[in-house]
């Protein structure tokens, strides 16, 4: 790249920065870390969802944080954002093929979390996992 001024020419070489990870888990966590990213990826596992659907599926997340997490996942190639040219505008998010490769890992994390919640419950802690579905208790029932 060259830059010219009044009486000078400066040539700059491109600086290449190499990111170095100590172990592979660091590279994985850089992509999936964050309180909501794994939850978003799990929700998208069964198919594309609109922003409002994700908000309903994750009631504790703010719109700002959801938007940030979706942008980061898109930047990392884990999800796609499709904007449909219709009125009102419709935007859907879906896992990419690359994102689907995380499914096995997310399932293992989910099973571990379920087992840990059961262990904690067995030890007298008041904790549960709310599963979504027709037979799942409503938020109101849970908070009673």
Buried (B, 14 or more C-beta within 10 A) or exposed (E): EEEEEEEEEEEEEEEEEEEEEEEEEEEEEEBBEBEBBBBBBBBBBEEBBEBEBBBEBBEEBEEEBBEBBBEBBBEBEBBBEEEEEEEEEEEBBBBBEEBBEBEEEBEEBBEEEEEEBEEEEEEEEEEEEEEEEEEEEEEEEEEE
